[in-house]
C-alpha cells in the first residue's frame, strides 16, 4: 500500500493491473512527466511524477501486495480487476451517451 504525503492511500488489489487511489477528489494539470494531481478543495499538489522511479519497459508482470491495506485499513478488494474495468467503461459510456462531444 502506498501512502502519499496527503495520507490518501493507493490500494493494490493483488492482481495485475489493479491499483486504486482511495480518493477521487483530485484534478490533473500538465502533460507527460510534468503532469500533477491537485486536491480540488485545497489546491495542494497530491500526485507528482518522479522519473527516478520509472520502471524498465520490459517488466512483464506487476502485482501489488494488498496485505498492508488490509492490516492498516481493514480493506480488501471484493471486485475482480476485470469487473472493475468493465464497470468503469460502462460508467464512461453512460456519461458519453448524452455528452455533446460524443455527438460532434
Secondary structure, DSSP 8 states (H G I E B T S, - for coil): -EE-TT--EEEE-SSTT-EEES---EEEESSGGG-EEEETTT--EEE---GGG---TT-------THHHHHHH-----S-HHHHHHHHHHHHHHHHHS-HHHH-
